[in-house]
Amino acid sequence: MRPAIRYRRFVFAASLIGALSALPGLANATGTAEIQPPTGPAKTYRHVHIVIWNDQMAVTSSDGKGTVVFGKAACTKVGALIRCFPYDAMLFQNGQQLHIVLRAGGTVWLNPSHTTQHLSQSSTQIPPRGVVLAVQTRRGTYVTLTGTVDEVHR
């Protein structure tokens, strides 16, 4: 990775953390994740915990038994929102870790502002500290997430 790109990613991550941590209060695990495998029924996980840690986003099930960490992404600011294209994730569960390769085209939207924001050309609204994620794994599993960031660590 070129130093200029690494520096921009660091500056971006620092500004995201600063913007989110300036917002008052923390949510109480309001996230909802849905996992839709290519075959079989979808699984919905309510009250997932969403944490921003440096330039990573961790999503933990309400029982604490599983965490998916989205660690690599290309991000840019779009109006008041931040759009990221993740391309790497890691599942931590039952004392093991599993690398998850994501297909191109997945998107994470973050709202670091103090007000609800609308996605352009969409009826979707993202509240302050809100997150909307939609990705597909290389194996064809769809993962969606909506909620608010519960914690921000510098």
CYANA upper distance limits for C-alpha pairs under 8 A (distance plus 0.5 A):
  1 MET  CA      5 ILE  CA      7.30
  1 MET  CA      6 ARG  CA      7.11
  2 ARG  CA      6 ARG  CA      6.86
  3 PRO  CA      7 TYR  CA      6.50
  4 ALA  CA      8 ARG  CA      6.69
  5 ILE  CA      9 ARG  CA      6.67
  6 ARG  CA     10 PHE  CA      6.75
  7 TYR  CA     11 VAL  CA      6.64
  8 ARG  CA     12 PHE  CA      6.43
  9 ARG  CA     13 ALA  CA      6.55
  9 ARG  CA     75 CYS  CA      8.29
 10 PHE  CA     14 ALA  CA      6.59
 10 PHE  CA     55 ASP  CA      8.17
 11 VAL  CA     15 SER  CA      6.64
 12 PHE  CA     16 LEU  CA      6.65
 12 PHE  CA     75 CYS  CA      8.36
 13 ALA  CA     17 ILE  CA      6.67
 13 ALA  CA     54 ASN  CA      6.66
 13 ALA  CA     55 ASP  CA      5.68
 14 ALA  CA     18 GLY  CA      6.60
 14 ALA  CA     54 ASN  CA      7.65
 14 ALA  CA    154 ARG  CA      8.25
 15 SER  CA     19 ALA  CA      6.51
 16 LEU  CA     20 LEU  CA      6.62
 16 LEU  CA    112 PRO  CA      7.34
 17 ILE  CA     21 SER  CA      6.38
 17 ILE  CA     52 ILE  CA      7.90
 17 ILE  CA     53 TRP  CA      8.49
 17 ILE  CA     54 ASN  CA      7.50
 17 ILE  CA    152 VAL  CA      6.96
 17 ILE  CA    153 HIS  CA      7.75
 17 ILE  CA    154 ARG  CA      7.03
 18 GLY  CA     22 ALA  CA      6.68
 19 ALA  CA     23 LEU  CA      7.63
 19 ALA  CA    112 PRO  CA      6.02
 19 ALA  CA    113 SER  CA      7.63
 20 LEU  CA    112 PRO  CA      5.51
 20 LEU  CA    113 SER  CA      8.02
 20 LEU  CA    129 ARG  CA      6.80
 20 LEU  CA    152 VAL  CA      7.46
 21 SER  CA    152 VAL  CA      6.48
 23 LEU  CA    113 SER  CA      8.43
 23 LEU  CA    114 HIS  CA      7.20
 23 LEU  CA    129 ARG  CA      8.15
 26 LEU  CA    149 VAL  CA      7.98
 26 LEU  CA    150 ASP  CA      5.75
 26 LEU  CA    151 GLU  CA      7.12
 27 ALA  CA    148 THR  CA      7.00
 27 ALA  CA    149 VAL  CA      7.31
 27 ALA  CA    150 ASP  CA      5.46
 28 ASN  CA     47 HIS  CA      8.31
 28 ASN  CA     49 HIS  CA      8.41
 28 ASN  CA    150 ASP  CA      7.03
 29 ALA  CA     47 HIS  CA      5.25
 29 ALA  CA     48 VAL  CA      5.91
 29 ALA  CA     49 HIS  CA      5.19
 29 ALA  CA     50 ILE  CA      7.50
 29 ALA  CA     62 SER  CA      8.30
 29 ALA  CA    147 GLY  CA      8.31
 29 ALA  CA    148 THR  CA      8.03
 29 ALA  CA    150 ASP  CA      6.63
 30 THR  CA     46 ARG  CA      7.90
 30 THR  CA     47 HIS  CA      5.43
 30 THR  CA     48 VAL  CA      7.06
 30 THR  CA     49 HIS  CA      7.81
 30 THR  CA    147 GLY  CA      5.89
 30 THR  CA    148 THR  CA      6.79
 31 GLY  CA     46 ARG  CA      6.75
 31 GLY  CA     47 HIS  CA      5.60
 31 GLY  CA     48 VAL  CA      5.31
 31 GLY  CA     49 HIS  CA      6.91
 31 GLY  CA     50 ILE  CA      7.48
 31 GLY  CA    145 LEU  CA      7.34
 31 GLY  CA    146 THR  CA      5.99
 31 GLY  CA    147 GLY  CA      4.29
 31 GLY  CA    148 THR  CA      6.73
 32 THR  CA     44 THR  CA      7.59
 32 THR  CA     45 TYR  CA      6.16
 32 THR  CA     46 ARG  CA      5.00
 32 THR  CA     47 HIS  CA      6.46
 32 THR  CA     48 VAL  CA      6.47
 32 THR  CA    145 LEU  CA      6.12
 32 THR  CA    146 THR  CA      6.00
 32 THR  CA    147 GLY  CA      6.74
 33 ALA  CA     44 THR  CA      6.31
 33 ALA  CA     45 TYR  CA      5.59
 33 ALA  CA     46 ARG  CA      7.03
 33 ALA  CA     48 VAL  CA      7.56
 33 ALA  CA    143 VAL  CA      7.58
 33 ALA  CA    144 THR  CA      6.05
 33 ALA  CA    145 LEU  CA      4.82
 33 ALA  CA    146 THR  CA      7.17
 34 GLU  CA     42 ALA  CA      7.22
 34 GLU  CA     43 LYS  CA      6.14
 34 GLU  CA     44 THR  CA      4.90
 34 GLU  CA     45 TYR  CA      6.66
 34 GLU  CA    142 TYR  CA      8.44
 34 GLU  CA    143 VAL  CA      6.23
 34 GLU  CA    144 THR  CA      5.78
 34 GLU  CA    145 LEU  CA      7.01
 35 ILE  CA     42 ALA  CA      6.01
 35 ILE  CA     43 LYS  CA      5.71
 35 ILE  CA     44 THR  CA      6.96
 35 ILE  CA    141 THR  CA      7.41
 35 ILE  CA    142 TYR  CA      6.36
 35 ILE  CA    143 VAL  CA      5.26
 35 ILE  CA    144 THR  CA      7.28
 36 GLN  CA     40 GLY  CA      8.29
 36 GLN  CA     41 PRO  CA      7.22
 36 GLN  CA     42 ALA  CA      4.77
 36 GLN  CA     43 LYS  CA      7.04
 36 GLN  CA    141 THR  CA      6.02
 36 GLN  CA    142 TYR  CA      5.50
 36 GLN  CA    143 VAL  CA      6.93
 37 PRO  CA     41 PRO  CA      7.65
 37 PRO  CA     42 ALA  CA      7.04
 37 PRO  CA    140 GLY  CA      7.20
 37 PRO  CA    141 THR  CA      4.74
 37 PRO  CA    142 TYR  CA      6.87
 38 PRO  CA    139 ARG  CA      8.27
 38 PRO  CA    140 GLY  CA      6.01
 38 PRO  CA    141 THR  CA      5.98
 38 PRO  CA    142 TYR  CA      8.32
 45 TYR  CA     61 SER  CA      7.14
 45 TYR  CA     62 SER  CA      8.11
 46 ARG  CA     61 SER  CA      8.18
 46 ARG  CA     62 SER  CA      7.51
 47 HIS  CA     61 SER  CA      7.70
 47 HIS  CA     62 SER  CA      6.01
 48 VAL  CA     59 VAL  CA      6.90
 48 VAL  CA     60 THR  CA      5.95
 48 VAL  CA     61 SER  CA      5.20
 48 VAL  CA     62 SER  CA      5.53
 49 HIS  CA     58 ALA  CA      8.40
 49 HIS  CA     59 VAL  CA      6.08
 49 HIS  CA     60 THR  CA      5.54
 49 HIS  CA     61 SER  CA      7.02
 49 HIS  CA     62 SER  CA      7.19
 49 HIS  CA    149 VAL  CA      8.19
 49 HIS  CA    150 ASP  CA      6.76
 50 ILE  CA     57 MET  CA      7.50
 50 ILE  CA     58 ALA  CA      6.28
 50 ILE  CA     59 VAL  CA      5.20
 50 ILE  CA     60 THR  CA      7.14
 50 ILE  CA    147 GLY  CA      8.30
 50 ILE  CA    148 THR  CA      7.47
 50 ILE  CA    149 VAL  CA      5.54
 50 ILE  CA    150 ASP  CA      5.81
 50 ILE  CA    151 GLU  CA      7.27
 51 VAL  CA     57 MET  CA      6.16
 51 VAL  CA     58 ALA  CA      5.63
 51 VAL  CA     59 VAL  CA      7.05
 51 VAL  CA    149 VAL  CA      6.41
 51 VAL  CA    150 ASP  CA      6.30
 51 VAL  CA    151 GLU  CA      5.27
 51 VAL  CA    152 VAL  CA      6.34
 51 VAL  CA    153 HIS  CA      8.26
 52 ILE  CA     56 GLN  CA      6.30
 52 ILE  CA     57 MET  CA      5.09
 52 ILE  CA     58 ALA  CA      6.96
 52 ILE  CA    149 VAL  CA      7.62
 52 ILE  CA    151 GLU  CA      6.85
 52 ILE  CA    152 VAL  CA      5.34
 52 ILE  CA    153 HIS  CA      6.80
 53 TRP  CA     57 MET  CA      6.73
 53 TRP  CA     58 ALA  CA      8.09
 53 TRP  CA    152 VAL  CA      6.56
 53 TRP  CA    153 HIS  CA      5.41
 53 TRP  CA    154 ARG  CA      6.86
 54 ASN  CA    153 HIS  CA      7.11
 54 ASN  CA    154 ARG  CA      6.20
 55 ASP  CA     71 GLY  CA      7.22
 55 ASP  CA     72 LYS  CA      8.28
 56 GLN  CA     69 VAL  CA      7.20
 56 GLN  CA     70 PHE  CA      6.20
 56 GLN  CA     71 GLY  CA      5.02
 56 GLN  CA     72 LYS  CA      7.70
 57 MET  CA     69 VAL  CA      6.16
 57 MET  CA     70 PHE  CA      5.74
 57 MET  CA     71 GLY  CA      7.09
 58 ALA  CA     67 THR  CA      7.00
 58 ALA  CA     68 VAL  CA      6.19
 58 ALA  CA     69 VAL  CA      4.78
 58 ALA  CA     70 PHE  CA      6.84
 59 VAL  CA     67 THR  CA      5.95
 59 VAL  CA     68 VAL  CA      5.78
 59 VAL  CA     69 VAL  CA      6.88
 60 THR  CA     64 GLY  CA      6.45
 60 THR  CA     65 LYS  CA      8.06
 60 THR  CA     66 GLY  CA      6.22
 60 THR  CA     67 THR  CA      4.71
 60 THR  CA     68 VAL  CA      7.04
 61 SER  CA     65 LYS  CA      6.87
 61 SER  CA     66 GLY  CA      6.10
 61 SER  CA     67 THR  CA      6.97
 65 LYS  CA     93 GLN  CA      6.55
 65 LYS  CA     94 ASN  CA      7.46
 66 GLY  CA     91 LEU  CA      7.61
 66 GLY  CA     92 PHE  CA      6.25
 66 GLY  CA     93 GLN  CA      5.14
 66 GLY  CA     94 ASN  CA      8.02
 67 THR  CA     91 LEU  CA      6.26
 67 THR  CA     92 PHE  CA      5.67
 67 THR  CA     93 GLN  CA      7.12
 68 VAL  CA     89 ALA  CA      7.15
 68 VAL  CA     90 MET  CA      6.05
 68 VAL  CA     91 LEU  CA      4.95
 68 VAL  CA     92 PHE  CA      6.81
 69 VAL  CA     89 ALA  CA      5.92
 69 VAL  CA     90 MET  CA      5.68
 69 VAL  CA     91 LEU  CA      7.00
 70 PHE  CA     86 PRO  CA      7.32
 70 PHE  CA     88 ASP  CA      6.61
 70 PHE  CA     89 ALA  CA      4.91
 70 PHE  CA     90 MET  CA      7.17
 71 GLY  CA     86 PRO  CA      8.10
 71 GLY  CA     88 ASP  CA      6.64
 71 GLY  CA     89 ALA  CA      6.43
 71 GLY  CA     90 MET  CA      8.27
 72 LYS  CA     86 PRO  CA      6.28
 72 LYS  CA     87 TYR  CA      6.45
 72 LYS  CA     88 ASP  CA      5.82
 72 LYS  CA     89 ALA  CA      7.84
 73 ALA  CA     84 CYS  CA      6.34
 73 ALA  CA     85 PHE  CA      5.70
 73 ALA  CA     86 PRO  CA      4.47
 73 ALA  CA     87 TYR  CA      6.32
 73 ALA  CA     88 ASP  CA      7.79
 74 ALA  CA     84 CYS  CA      5.89
 74 ALA  CA     85 PHE  CA      5.70
 74 ALA  CA     86 PRO  CA      7.01
 75 CYS  CA     82 ILE  CA      7.31
 75 CYS  CA     83 ARG  CA      6.03
 75 CYS  CA     84 CYS  CA      4.53
 75 CYS  CA     85 PHE  CA      6.85
 76 THR  CA     82 ILE  CA      6.25
 76 THR  CA     83 ARG  CA      6.00
 76 THR  CA     84 CYS  CA      6.96
 77 LYS  CA     81 LEU  CA      6.38
 77 LYS  CA     82 ILE  CA      4.92
 77 LYS  CA     83 ARG  CA      6.69
 78 VAL  CA     82 ILE  CA      6.22
 78 VAL  CA     83 ARG  CA      7.11
 80 ALA  CA    111 ASN  CA      7.45
 80 ALA  CA    112 PRO  CA      7.94
 80 ALA  CA    113 SER  CA      6.93
 80 ALA  CA    117 GLN  CA      7.84
 81 LEU  CA    109 TRP  CA      7.27
 81 LEU  CA    110 LEU  CA      6.32
 81 LEU  CA    111 ASN  CA      5.42
 81 LEU  CA    112 PRO  CA      7.25
 81 LEU  CA    113 SER  CA      8.02
 81 LEU  CA    117 GLN  CA      7.89
 82 ILE  CA    109 TRP  CA      6.19
 82 ILE  CA    110 LEU  CA      5.58
 82 ILE  CA    111 ASN  CA      6.93
 82 ILE  CA    112 PRO  CA      8.14
 83 ARG  CA    107 THR  CA      7.36
 83 ARG  CA    108 VAL  CA      6.25
 83 ARG  CA    109 TRP  CA      5.20
 83 ARG  CA    110 LEU  CA      7.04
 84 CYS  CA    107 THR  CA      6.21
 84 CYS  CA    108 VAL  CA      5.51
 84 CYS  CA    109 TRP  CA      6.93
 85 PHE  CA    104 ALA  CA      8.21
 85 PHE  CA    105 GLY  CA      7.43
 85 PHE  CA    106 GLY  CA      6.31
 85 PHE  CA    107 THR  CA      5.34
 85 PHE  CA    108 VAL  CA      6.86
 86 PRO  CA    102 LEU  CA      7.83
 86 PRO  CA    104 ALA  CA      8.50
 86 PRO  CA    106 GLY  CA      6.90
 86 PRO  CA    107 THR  CA      7.04
 86 PRO  CA    108 VAL  CA      7.72
 87 TYR  CA    101 VAL  CA      7.21
 87 TYR  CA    102 LEU  CA      5.59
 87 TYR  CA    103 ARG  CA      7.32
 87 TYR  CA    104 ALA  CA      7.26
 87 TYR  CA    106 GLY  CA      8.33
 88 ASP  CA     99 HIS  CA      8.26
 88 ASP  CA    100 ILE  CA      6.83
 88 ASP  CA    101 VAL  CA      5.97
 88 ASP  CA    102 LEU  CA      6.27
 89 ALA  CA     99 HIS  CA      6.71
 89 ALA  CA    100 ILE  CA      5.54
 89 ALA  CA    101 VAL  CA      7.07
 89 ALA  CA    102 LEU  CA      7.74
 90 MET  CA     97 GLN  CA      7.12
 90 MET  CA     98 LEU  CA      6.11
 90 MET  CA     99 HIS  CA      5.14
 90 MET  CA    100 ILE  CA      6.02
 91 LEU  CA     97 GLN  CA      5.95
 91 LEU  CA     98 LEU  CA      5.53
 91 LEU  CA     99 HIS  CA      6.98
 91 LEU  CA    100 ILE  CA      7.57
 92 PHE  CA     96 GLN  CA      6.24
 92 PHE  CA     97 GLN  CA      4.98
 92 PHE  CA     98 LEU  CA      7.09
 93 GLN  CA     97 GLN  CA      6.88
100 ILE  CA    137 THR  CA      7.31
100 ILE  CA    138 ARG  CA      8.38
101 VAL  CA    137 THR  CA      6.33
101 VAL  CA    138 ARG  CA      6.20
102 LEU  CA    106 GLY  CA      8.08
102 LEU  CA    135 VAL  CA      7.40
102 LEU  CA    136 GLN  CA      6.34
102 LEU  CA    137 THR  CA      4.78
102 LEU  CA    138 ARG  CA      5.95
103 ARG  CA    135 VAL  CA      7.81
103 ARG  CA    136 GLN  CA      6.17
103 ARG  CA    137 THR  CA      6.02
103 ARG  CA    138 ARG  CA      5.85
105 GLY  CA    135 VAL  CA      7.75
106 GLY  CA    133 LEU  CA      8.13
106 GLY  CA    134 ALA  CA      6.04
106 GLY  CA    135 VAL  CA      4.57
106 GLY  CA    136 GLN  CA      6.93
107 THR  CA    133 LEU  CA      6.25
107 THR  CA    134 ALA  CA      6.04
107 THR  CA    135 VAL  CA      6.81
108 VAL  CA    131 VAL  CA      7.50
108 VAL  CA    132 VAL  CA      6.19
108 VAL  CA    133 LEU  CA      4.81
108 VAL  CA    134 ALA  CA      7.08
109 TRP  CA    130 GLY  CA      8.49
109 TRP  CA    131 VAL  CA      6.12
109 TRP  CA    132 VAL  CA      5.63
109 TRP  CA    133 LEU  CA      6.86
110 LEU  CA    126 ILE  CA      8.28
110 LEU  CA    129 ARG  CA      7.38
110 LEU  CA    130 GLY  CA      6.26
110 LEU  CA    131 VAL  CA      5.23
110 LEU  CA    132 VAL  CA      7.26
111 ASN  CA    116 THR  CA      8.31
111 ASN  CA    117 GLN  CA      7.55
111 ASN  CA    126 ILE  CA      6.91
111 ASN  CA    127 PRO  CA      7.32
111 ASN  CA    128 PRO  CA      6.16
111 ASN  CA    129 ARG  CA      5.70
111 ASN  CA    130 GLY  CA      5.68
111 ASN  CA    131 VAL  CA      7.14
112 PRO  CA    128 PRO  CA      6.73
112 PRO  CA    129 ARG  CA      5.78
112 PRO  CA    130 GLY  CA      8.01
113 SER  CA    128 PRO  CA      6.14
113 SER  CA    129 ARG  CA      7.52
114 HIS  CA    128 PRO  CA      5.69
114 HIS  CA    129 ARG  CA      8.27
115 THR  CA    127 PRO  CA      7.01
115 THR  CA    128 PRO  CA      5.81
116 THR  CA    125 GLN  CA      7.00
116 THR  CA    126 ILE  CA      6.03
116 THR  CA    127 PRO  CA      4.71
116 THR  CA    128 PRO  CA      5.99
117 GLN  CA    125 GLN  CA      6.11
117 GLN  CA    126 ILE  CA      5.72
117 GLN  CA    127 PRO  CA      6.91
117 GLN  CA    128 PRO  CA      8.22
118 HIS  CA    122 SER  CA      7.74
118 HIS  CA    123 SER  CA      7.43
118 HIS  CA    124 THR  CA      6.40
118 HIS  CA    125 GLN  CA      4.97
118 HIS  CA    126 ILE  CA      6.72
119 LEU  CA    123 SER  CA      7.50
119 LEU  CA    124 THR  CA      6.24
119 LEU  CA    125 GLN  CA      6.82
119 LEU  CA    126 ILE  CA      8.03
126 ILE  CA    130 GLY  CA      5.77
126 ILE  CA    131 VAL  CA      7.38
126 ILE  CA    132 VAL  CA      7.91
127 PRO  CA    148 THR  CA      7.98
128 PRO  CA    148 THR  CA      8.04
129 ARG  CA    148 THR  CA      5.72
129 ARG  CA    149 VAL  CA      5.92
130 GLY  CA    146 THR  CA      8.00
130 GLY  CA    147 GLY  CA      6.18
130 GLY  CA    148 THR  CA      4.64
130 GLY  CA    149 VAL  CA      6.73
131 VAL  CA    145 LEU  CA      7.88
131 VAL  CA    146 THR  CA      6.08
131 VAL  CA    147 GLY  CA      5.91
131 VAL  CA    148 THR  CA      6.08
131 VAL  CA    149 VAL  CA      7.38
132 VAL  CA    144 THR  CA      8.07
132 VAL  CA    145 LEU  CA      6.13
132 VAL  CA    146 THR  CA      5.12
132 VAL  CA    147 GLY  CA      7.37
133 LEU  CA    143 VAL  CA      8.20
133 LEU  CA    144 THR  CA      5.84
133 LEU  CA    145 LEU  CA      5.39
133 LEU  CA    146 THR  CA      7.00
134 ALA  CA    142 TYR  CA      7.84
134 ALA  CA    143 VAL  CA      6.29
134 ALA  CA    144 THR  CA      4.96
134 ALA  CA    145 LEU  CA      7.12
135 VAL  CA    142 TYR  CA      6.39
135 VAL  CA    143 VAL  CA      5.83
135 VAL  CA    144 THR  CA      7.04
136 GLN  CA    140 GLY  CA      6.44
136 GLN  CA    141 THR  CA      5.99
136 GLN  CA    142 TYR  CA      4.93
136 GLN  CA    143 VAL  CA      6.59
137 THR  CA    141 THR  CA      5.73
137 THR  CA    142 TYR  CA      7.05
137 THR  CA    143 VAL  CA      8.42
